[in-house]
Amino acid sequence: MKSSSRLTILVAGLFMFAFTTLKPVQAQESQPVADTVNALPPEVQVILKKGCYDCHAEPGKPMALSHVNFTRWNEYSAEKQASKAKSICDQVTKGDMPPKKYKEYNPSGVPTAEELKILCDWVEKFQESEKK
């Protein structure tokens, strides 16, 4: 009987220690790390952040992250970045992205004509640098 009481006290003590000394995990803002040559430029990040990061940056939606994950952008090869960038411009220009439901609930996430130009100009420059 004494050994089970000691075990209960030991387990309770361990839980108390864990809960009182361990710090909670802090939520981090989903944002790519800009440490490579092909990092997302700040003006492009602003556009992507307002309409894309909710789903396409961690902890976004699994399906969206499987297509492009801006949190891991700098882990992509230059070729993959170029391909993804072109697809982004194409889909946003066609109106396929952001999705219809997202647009309904987040109209400010829809890029303006000026923002589309900035985004697609970046893609064009990106494509040109990949050809060299």
ZAPA-454851 format. One record per atom (N, C-alpha, C): residue in one letter; residue number from 1; atom name; x, y, z. Coordinates in pm, 1 decimal, always signed. Last residue first. Layout:
# residues N
  zalum  drenkol  nulum      east     north        up
      A      NUM     CA         X         Y         Z
...
END
This chain:
# residues 132
  zalum  drenkol  nulum      east     north        up
      K      132      N   +1918.9   +3295.0   -6681.3
      K      132     CA   +2062.0   +3330.4   -6693.4
      K      132      C   +2150.9   +3220.7   -6645.3
      K      131      N   +1668.8   +3216.9   -6617.0
      K      131     CA   +1715.8   +3185.2   -6751.6
      K      131      C   +1864.5   +3209.8   -6767.7
      E      130      N   +1623.2   +3322.1   -6366.8
      E      130     CA   +1640.1   +3177.5   -6376.2
      E      130      C   +1694.3   +3136.6   -6513.1
      S      129      N   +1575.2   +3587.2   -6418.8
      S      129     CA   +1697.9   +3553.2   -6346.4
      S      129      C   +1725.7   +3403.0   -6352.8
      E      128      N   +1324.1   +3566.3   -6544.1
      E      128     CA   +1440.2   +3613.3   -6621.0
      E      128      C   +1571.4   +3574.5   -6551.3
      Q      127      N   +1163.7   +3485.7   -6329.6
      Q      127     CA   +1180.1   +3397.5   -6444.7
      Q      127      C   +1303.6   +3435.2   -6526.5
      F      126      N   +1182.8   +3717.3   -6171.4
      F      126     CA   +1226.4   +3588.6   -6118.4
      F      126      C   +1255.7   +3492.7   -6232.4
      K      125      N   +1059.3   +3901.4   -6332.3
      K      125     CA   +1200.8   +3920.2   -6297.8
      K      125      C   +1261.2   +3788.8   -6248.2
      E      124      N    +801.6   +3782.2   -6326.7
      E      124     CA    +873.0   +3801.1   -6453.5
      E      124      C   +1023.1   +3818.3   -6428.5
      V      123      N    +739.6   +3800.0   -6056.1
      V      123     CA    +748.5   +3668.8   -6118.9
      V      123      C    +828.3   +3678.7   -6248.6
      W      122      N    +728.9   +4077.7   -6027.7
      W      122     CA    +827.8   +4000.6   -5951.8
      W      122      C    +848.9   +3864.4   -6016.4
      D      121      N    +510.3   +4127.0   -6191.1
      D      121     CA    +640.3   +4184.6   -6228.5
      D      121      C    +751.9   +4110.7   -6155.6
      C      120      N    +312.8   +3999.9   -6038.7
      C      120     CA    +351.3   +3940.7   -6167.0
      C      120      C    +480.4   +4000.0   -6221.7
      L      119      N    +307.3   +4172.0   -5811.2
      L      119     CA    +327.8   +4028.1   -5798.7
      L      119      C    +378.7   +3967.6   -5929.6
      I      118      N    +250.1   +4421.7   -5925.6
      I      118     CA    +372.4   +4403.0   -5845.1
      I      118      C    +406.7   +4254.7   -5838.3
      K      117      N      +1.8   +4360.2   -6042.6
      K      117     CA    +114.3   +4404.0   -6125.9
      K      117      C    +246.2   +4382.8   -6051.6
      L      116      N    -149.9   +4305.1   -5817.7
      L      116     CA    -128.5   +4200.5   -5918.4
      L      116      C      -9.7   +4234.3   -6007.4
      E      115      N    -149.9   +4557.7   -5701.6
      E      115     CA     -80.0   +4448.2   -5633.8
      E      115      C     -54.4   +4331.3   -5728.8
      E      114      N    -307.8   +4693.9   -5887.8
      E      114     CA    -169.6   +4738.2   -5863.7
      E      114      C     -88.4   +4626.5   -5797.3
      A      113      N    -548.3   +4558.3   -5859.8
      A      113     CA    -480.4   +4555.7   -5989.5
      A      113      C    -333.4   +4595.5   -5973.1
      T      112      N    -538.3   +4391.6   -5536.7
      T      112     CA    -582.4   +4497.1   -5627.7
      T      112      C    -508.0   +4482.2   -5759.3
      P      111      N    -614.2   +4066.1   -5408.2
      P      111     CA    -518.7   +4167.2   -5454.5
      P      111      C    -581.5   +4266.9   -5550.9
      V      110      N    -816.1   +3999.6   -5136.3
      V      110     CA    -811.8   +3995.1   -5283.0
      V      110      C    -716.3   +4104.1   -5331.1
      G      109      N    -839.3   +4046.4   -4870.7
      G      109     CA    -732.8   +3956.4   -4913.5
      G      109      C    -719.3   +3944.6   -5064.1
      S      108      N   -1064.1   +4190.0   -4825.7
      S      108     CA    -938.6   +4266.5   -4826.7
      S      108      C    -819.8   +4179.3   -4868.2
      P      107      N   -1260.6   +3993.1   -4809.4
      P      107     CA   -1248.0   +4070.8   -4933.4
      P      107      C   -1119.6   +4152.8   -4940.0
      N      106      N   -1305.1   +3734.4   -4665.6
      N      106     CA   -1187.6   +3820.6   -4652.5
      N      106      C   -1168.2   +3904.6   -4778.8
      Y      105      N   -1531.0   +3594.2   -4734.0
      Y      105     CA   -1508.9   +3624.7   -4592.7
      Y      105      C   -1392.3   +3720.4   -4567.7
      E      104      N   -1508.9   +3579.9   -5013.7
      E      104     CA   -1634.8   +3621.9   -4950.1
      E      104      C   -1612.4   +3668.5   -4806.7
      K      103      N   -1251.9   +3477.3   -5051.9
      K      103     CA   -1283.4   +3613.1   -5097.6
      K      103      C   -1409.1   +3666.6   -5030.4
      Y      102      N   -1292.1   +3219.9   -4957.4
      Y      102     CA   -1197.8   +3307.2   -4888.0
      Y      102      C   -1227.4   +3453.0   -4924.2
      K      101      N   -1470.4   +3121.8   -5150.4
      K      101     CA   -1513.9   +3132.8   -5010.1
      K      101      C   -1423.3   +3226.9   -4931.9
      K      100      N   -1297.9   +3132.0   -5384.9
      K      100     CA   -1423.1   +3208.9   -5375.0
      K      100      C   -1467.9   +3228.4   -5230.0
      P       99      N    -940.9   +3150.1   -5316.0
      P       99     CA   -1065.4   +3081.4   -5349.3
      P       99      C   -1189.2   +3167.1   -5320.5
      P       98      N    -723.8   +3412.5   -5446.7
      P       98     CA    -772.2   +3325.8   -5341.1
      P       98      C    -905.7   +3262.5   -5380.2
      M       97      N    -733.0   +3212.9   -5736.6
      M       97     CA    -682.6   +3231.0   -5600.0
      M       97      C    -693.1   +3378.3   -5566.4
      D       96      N    -853.0   +3247.2   -5976.6
      D       96     CA    -868.6   +3116.7   -5911.5
      D       96      C    -822.7   +3121.0   -5765.2
      G       95      N    -807.6   +3472.4   -6120.4
      G       95     CA    -909.8   +3480.9   -6017.2
      G       95      C    -935.4   +3348.8   -5947.0
      K       94      N    -601.7   +3491.2   -6297.3
      K       94     CA    -725.8   +3429.9   -6345.8
      K       94      C    -839.9   +3442.2   -6245.7
      T       93      N    -410.4   +3596.5   -6120.9
      T       93     CA    -456.9   +3677.2   -6233.2
      T       93      C    -589.1   +3623.5   -6288.5
      V       92      N    -366.5   +3378.2   -5954.5
      V       92     CA    -422.0   +3500.6   -5897.1
      V       92      C    -478.2   +3589.1   -6007.8
      Q       91      N    -260.0   +3192.3   -6135.2
      Q       91     CA    -383.6   +3162.1   -6062.9
      Q       91      C    -448.3   +3286.5   -6003.4
      D       90      N     -26.1   +3325.0   -6235.6
      D       90     CA    -131.3   +3276.1   -6324.7
      D       90      C    -264.0   +3257.7   -6250.3
      C       89      N    +122.0   +3372.2   -5999.6
      C       89     CA     +79.3   +3483.4   -6084.4
      C       89      C     -38.4   +3440.9   -6172.5
      I       88      N    +160.4   +3102.5   -5917.4
      I       88     CA     +93.4   +3201.0   -5830.7
      I       88      C     +38.7   +3315.5   -5914.6
      S       87      N    +306.3   +2995.3   -6128.1
      S       87     CA    +173.1   +2942.4   -6099.3
      S       87      C     +93.3   +3039.6   -6012.3
      K       86      N    +543.4   +3138.4   -6095.3
      K       86     CA    +464.4   +3153.4   -6218.0
      K       86      C    +321.3   +3106.6   -6195.7
      A       85      N    +622.6   +3040.7   -5843.4
      A       85     CA    +597.3   +3184.0   -5862.1
      A       85      C    +510.9   +3206.6   -5986.5
      K       84      N    +667.8   +2769.7   -5898.3
      K       84     CA    +560.8   +2808.4   -5805.6
      K       84      C    +523.4   +2955.2   -5825.4
      S       83      N    +889.2   +2794.2   -6072.6
      S       83     CA    +766.0   +2728.7   -6116.6
      S       83      C    +647.7   +2769.9   -6029.0
      A       82      N   +1075.1   +2918.2   -5904.1
      A       82     CA   +1035.2   +2982.3   -6029.6
      A       82      C    +903.1   +2925.2   -6079.7
      Q       81      N   +1099.0   +2724.6   -5701.8
      Q       81     CA   +1050.1   +2858.8   -5669.9
      Q       81      C    +999.2   +2927.8   -5795.5
      K       80      N   +1212.6   +2518.3   -5850.7
      K       80     CA   +1079.2   +2499.1   -5791.9
      K       80      C   +1017.9   +2633.9   -5754.3
      E       79      N   +1457.6   +2633.8   -5914.2
      E       79     CA   +1366.8   +2592.8   -6021.3
      E       79      C   +1224.1   +2577.7   -5969.2
      A       78      N   +1571.2   +2667.3   -5661.8
      A       78     CA   +1544.0   +2786.0   -5743.9
      A       78      C   +1444.5   +2752.5   -5855.3
      S       77      N   +1405.6   +2453.8   -5420.3
      S       77     CA   +1513.0   +2482.3   -5516.8
      S       77      C   +1473.1   +2605.6   -5597.4
      Y       76      N   +1282.2   +2556.3   -5100.6
      Y       76     CA   +1259.5   +2509.7   -5236.8
      Y       76      C   +1382.5   +2539.3   -5322.4
      E       75      N   +1337.4   +2685.7   -4872.1
      E       75     CA   +1386.1   +2548.4   -4880.0
      E       75      C   +1365.4   +2490.0   -5019.5
      N       74      N   +1209.1   +2924.7   -4884.1
      N       74     CA   +1353.7   +2926.6   -4903.7
      N       74      C   +1416.5   +2788.0   -4902.6
      W       73      N    +941.3   +2845.9   -4823.5
      W       73     CA    +978.8   +2896.0   -4956.1
      W       73      C   +1129.3   +2885.6   -4981.6
      R       72      N    +816.7   +2763.4   -4595.9
      R       72     CA    +930.5   +2683.7   -4643.2
      R       72      C    +982.2   +2728.5   -4780.3
      T       71      N    +613.2   +2938.6   -4571.8
      T       71     CA    +701.4   +2924.1   -4457.0
      T       71      C    +828.2   +2849.6   -4498.5
      F       70      N    +469.1   +2901.9   -4803.6
      F       70     CA    +557.4   +3017.5   -4795.7
      F       70      C    +649.4   +3013.5   -4674.2
      N       69      N    +408.1   +2637.9   -4985.6
      N       69     CA    +419.9   +2667.6   -4843.6
      N       69      C    +520.3   +2781.3   -4829.6
      V       68      N    +187.4   +2508.5   -5221.9
      V       68     CA    +294.8   +2604.8   -5194.9
      V       68      C    +290.2   +2639.0   -5046.7
      H       67      N     +59.3   +2254.0   -5205.1
      H       67     CA     +83.2   +2321.2   -5333.2
      H       67      C    +195.4   +2423.9   -5322.4
      S       66      N     +40.9   +2181.5   -4944.7
      S       66     CA     +99.8   +2083.3   -5036.6
      S       66      C    +128.8   +2145.1   -5173.3
      L       65      N     -96.0   +2390.7   -4832.6
      L       65     CA     +47.5   +2379.8   -4805.1
      L       65      C    +115.8   +2280.3   -4898.5
      A       64      N    -354.5   +2324.2   -4915.9
      A       64     CA    -290.0   +2444.9   -4967.9
      A       64      C    -138.9   +2437.3   -4949.3
      M       63      N    -396.6   +2092.6   -4762.6
      M       63     CA    -402.9   +2085.9   -4909.4
      M       63      C    -330.7   +2206.1   -4970.8
      P       62      N    -365.7   +2192.7   -4491.6
      P       62     CA    -277.4   +2090.0   -4549.1
      P       62      C    -278.2   +2084.7   -4701.6
      K       61      N    -366.1   +2538.7   -4423.1
      K       61     CA    -445.9   +2422.5   -4461.3
      K       61      C    -355.9   +2319.8   -4531.4
      G       60      N    -110.8   +2662.2   -4192.8
      G       60     CA    -222.8   +2670.9   -4286.8
      G       60      C    -293.6   +2540.6   -4314.6
      P       59      N     +59.7   +2759.7   -3979.2
      P       59     CA      -0.8   +2626.3   -3979.3
      P       59      C    -121.5   +2617.6   -4071.3
      E       58      N    +252.6   +2800.4   -4270.3
      E       58     CA    +223.5   +2720.3   -4151.4
      E       58      C    +163.3   +2806.6   -4042.8
      A       57      N     +81.0   +2925.7   -4551.8
      A       57     CA    +195.0   +2936.3   -4460.0
      A       57      C    +155.4   +2861.5   -4333.8
      H       56      N    -153.2   +2920.2   -4703.0
      H       56     CA     -28.4   +2875.3   -4764.5
      H       56      C     +96.2   +2904.4   -4681.7
      C       55      N    -367.3   +3030.2   -4558.5
      C       55     CA    -373.2   +2889.5   -4599.4
      C       55      C    -236.9   +2834.5   -4642.4
      D       54      N    -278.7   +3283.6   -4487.8
      D       54     CA    -372.4   +3213.5   -4399.9
      D       54      C    -376.3   +3064.0   -4432.0
      Y       53      N    -119.5   +3380.6   -4700.2
      Y       53     CA     -55.3   +3315.9   -4585.4
      Y       53      C    -151.9   +3240.8   -4496.0
      C       52      N    -277.1   +3518.1   -4889.1
      C       52     CA    -231.2   +3381.8   -4916.4
      C       52      C    -183.0   +3307.4   -4791.0
      G       51      N    -341.7   +3784.6   -4844.2
      G       51     CA    -437.0   +3699.4   -4913.6
      G       51      C    -397.8   +3554.3   -4931.4
      K       50      N    -144.3   +3915.2   -4696.7
      K       50     CA    -285.1   +3954.8   -4677.2
      K       50      C    -384.1   +3860.1   -4743.4
      K       49      N     +93.7   +3796.6   -4782.1
      K       49     CA     +52.2   +3784.1   -4642.4
      K       49      C     -96.4   +3815.5   -4625.3
      L       48      N    +121.1   +3875.0   -5045.0
      L       48     CA     +96.3   +3734.8   -5014.8
      L       48      C     +42.6   +3716.1   -4873.1
      I       47      N    +172.0   +4149.9   -5006.1
      I       47     CA     +58.9   +4104.3   -5087.9
      I       47      C     +21.3   +3960.5   -5052.1
      V       46      N    +405.1   +4141.3   -4850.9
      V       46     CA    +286.6   +4213.9   -4802.9
      V       46      C    +161.9   +4164.8   -4876.4
      Q       45      N    +582.8   +4003.8   -5018.2
      Q       45     CA    +539.0   +3942.9   -4892.9
      Q       45      C    +411.5   +4009.3   -4840.7
      V       44      N    +629.4   +4197.5   -5209.3
      V       44     CA    +556.5   +4076.5   -5248.7
      V       44      C    +502.8   +4007.0   -5123.4
      E       43      N    +775.8   +4380.6   -5065.2
      E       43     CA    +651.5   +4426.1   -5128.1
      E       43      C    +565.4   +4308.8   -5174.3
      P       42      N   +1001.7   +4220.0   -4982.8
      P       42     CA    +904.3   +4273.0   -4886.3
      P       42      C    +771.9   +4315.2   -4949.0
      P       41      N   +1057.5   +3924.8   -5185.8
      P       41     CA   +1079.2   +4067.2   -5157.1
      P       41      C    +970.1   +4120.1   -5063.9
      L       40      N   +1150.9   +3607.4   -5078.5
      L       40     CA   +1037.9   +3688.8   -5122.0
      L       40      C   +1064.6   +3834.8   -5087.2
      A       39      N   +1473.2   +3501.5   -5189.8
      A       39     CA   +1376.5   +3530.3   -5084.3
      A       39      C   +1265.1   +3618.0   -5140.2
      N       38      N   +1678.6   +3405.7   -5346.7
      N       38     CA   +1544.0   +3412.6   -5403.6
      N       38      C   +1437.1   +3434.9   -5297.2
      V       37      N   +1897.9   +3399.9   -5176.2
      V       37     CA   +1899.5   +3490.9   -5290.3
      V       37      C   +1758.5   +3510.6   -5346.0
      T       36      N   +1781.6   +3373.7   -4836.3
      T       36     CA   +1839.0   +3321.7   -4959.0
      T       36      C   +1829.4   +3426.3   -5068.8
      D       35      N   +1646.7   +3445.9   -4610.3
      D       35     CA   +1790.6   +3429.3   -4599.6
      D       35      C   +1853.2   +3370.6   -4725.8
      A       34      N   +1380.3   +3507.7   -4463.8
      A       34     CA   +1440.8   +3570.9   -4581.7
      A       34      C   +1591.8   +3560.6   -4572.9
      V       33      N   +1140.9   +3275.1   -4383.8
      V       33     CA   +1270.4   +3328.7   -4343.1
      V       33      C   +1338.6   +3382.9   -4468.2
      P       32      N    +790.7   +3351.4   -4396.9
      P       32     CA    +910.0   +3284.8   -4443.9
      P       32      C   +1036.6   +3352.8   -4392.0
      Q       31      N    +565.9   +3333.9   -4131.4
      Q       31     CA    +637.3   +3421.0   -4222.7
      Q       31      C    +762.9   +3349.6   -4268.5
      S       30      N    +336.4   +3328.3   -3897.4
      S       30     CA    +375.3   +3254.1   -4016.0
      S       30      C    +438.1   +3349.3   -4115.5
      E       29      N    +443.7   +3394.8   -3574.4
      E       29     CA    +378.5   +3448.3   -3692.7
      E       29      C    +428.2   +3370.3   -3813.3
      Q       28      N    +404.6   +3145.6   -3327.9
      Q       28     CA    +491.1   +3226.3   -3412.2
      Q       28      C    +412.8   +3274.3   -3532.2
      A       27      N    +311.3   +3101.4   -2997.0
      A       27     CA    +269.3   +3099.2   -3136.7
      A       27      C    +360.5   +3191.9   -3215.3
      Q       26      N    +514.4   +2939.7   -2764.0
      Q       26     CA    +464.8   +3067.0   -2814.1
      Q       26      C    +426.2   +3050.5   -2960.8
      V       25      N    +447.1   +2688.7   -2538.2
      V       25     CA    +498.0   +2717.1   -2672.2
      V       25      C    +433.7   +2846.0   -2720.8
      P       24      N    +505.4   +2762.6   -2192.8
      P       24     CA    +416.8   +2726.6   -2303.8
      P       24      C    +481.3   +2763.6   -2436.7
      K       23      N    +776.4   +2624.0   -2005.2
      K       23     CA    +711.0   +2740.4   -2064.6
      K       23      C    +619.0   +2695.7   -2176.8
      L       22      N    +785.3   +2430.9   -1713.2
      L       22     CA    +793.2   +2434.8   -1859.0
      L       22      C    +716.2   +2554.7   -1911.3
      T       21      N    +725.4   +2452.6   -1442.8
      T       21     CA    +856.5   +2495.8   -1491.3
      T       21      C    +866.8   +2504.3   -1642.1
      T       20      N    +470.7   +2364.8   -1384.4
      T       20     CA    +515.1   +2491.1   -1325.0
      T       20      C    +647.0   +2540.5   -1381.9
      F       19      N    +430.4   +2124.6   -1515.9
      F       19     CA    +337.8   +2234.6   -1541.1
      F       19      C    +385.8   +2367.3   -1485.8
      A       18      N    +640.9   +1965.3   -1413.0
      A       18     CA    +629.6   +1992.2   -1556.3
      A       18      C    +542.8   +2114.4   -1583.4
      F       17      N    +579.9   +1959.7   -1137.8
      F       17     CA    +706.8   +2014.8   -1184.0
      F       17      C    +696.7   +2054.7   -1331.1
      M       16      N    +333.6   +1828.9   -1146.5
      M       16     CA    +341.8   +1965.6   -1093.7
      M       16      C    +469.4   +2034.0   -1140.7
      F       15      N    +415.9   +1580.8   -1249.4
      F       15     CA    +322.2   +1664.0   -1323.5
      F       15      C    +328.8   +1808.9   -1277.2
      L       14      N    +583.4   +1497.8   -1037.8
      L       14     CA    +638.5   +1517.3   -1173.0
      L       14      C    +547.0   +1605.0   -1257.9
      G       13      N    +397.2   +1477.2    -828.1
      G       13     CA    +508.3   +1572.3    -819.8
      G       13      C    +568.4   +1601.0    -955.7
      A       12      N    +239.9   +1267.4    -921.7
      A       12     CA    +179.5   +1399.8    -902.2
      A       12      C    +286.9   +1507.1    -895.6
      V       11      N    +433.7   +1065.1    -913.8
      V       11     CA    +373.0   +1103.2   -1041.5
      V       11      C    +311.4   +1242.1   -1031.2
      L       10      N    +483.3   +1060.2    -633.7
      L       10     CA    +591.9   +1085.7    -728.9
      L       10      C    +535.4   +1133.0    -863.3
      I        9      N    +230.3    +991.3    -533.5
      I        9     CA    +291.3   +1119.5    -494.8
      I        9      C    +402.1   +1156.7    -593.3
      T        8      N    +206.2    +737.7    -648.5
      T        8     CA    +108.0    +841.9    -678.2
      T        8      C    +164.7    +979.8    -647.2
      L        7      N    +422.4    +609.0    -524.9
      L        7     CA    +418.0    +622.5    -670.4
      L        7      C    +321.3    +732.5    -711.9
      R        6      N    +339.6    +615.6    -259.8
      R        6     CA    +463.2    +684.7    -299.4
      R        6      C    +465.2    +708.1    -449.9
      S        5      N    +116.6    +454.5    -280.7
      S        5     CA    +100.8    +593.4    -236.4
      S        5      C    +222.4    +675.4    -277.5
      S        4      N    +234.6    +213.4    -350.5
      S        4     CA    +142.7    +275.8    -445.0
      S        4      C    +117.5    +421.5    -407.1
      S        3      N    +386.4    +163.1    -121.3
      S        3     CA    +455.8    +185.5    -248.4
      S        3      C    +362.9    +248.9    -351.5
      K        2      N    +194.7    +123.0     +78.0
      K        2     CA    +281.1    +239.7     +85.8
      K        2      C    +348.3    +268.1     -48.3
      M        1      N     +81.7    -119.8      +0.0
      M        1     CA      +0.0      +0.0      +0.0
      M        1      C     +85.6    +125.5      +0.0
END
